[in-house]
Amino acid sequence: MSADCLFCKIARGEFSTEFLLETEHVASFRDINPQAPTHILVIPKKHIESLAHLEAEDQGLMGELLLAVKDLAAQEGLRDGYRVVVNTGRDGGQSVGHLHFHLLGGRALQWPPG
């Protein structure tokens, strides 16, 4: 974990964040600026800056993150569908330098996204 990374601090419990799902390697919580009725962030507890910084050793962790997304979608009752977004880098819209998945749902989502 990185000492000054916001999401690392959240994963360490330094803020009073309510985790919706937490395992040894994954944490999830509601986005503070939701873009849909359901907007959950799913993060690895290990500090990885972005998808572009993944290593071969992260393969199992990525599977765990995606299974957490699936479980959260079921937990939230997103039976009619949902979207999973991963922004990578500044031009990709990434605003926090820690890999995270956005789980969006609870309404019909449009395409293209923006």
Secondary structure, DSSP 8 states (H G I E B T S, - for coil): --SS-HHHHHHTT-S----SEE-SSEEEEE-SS-SSSEEEEEEESS----GGG--GGGHHHHHHHHHHHHHHHHHTT-TT-EEEE---STTTT--SSS--EEEEESS---SS--
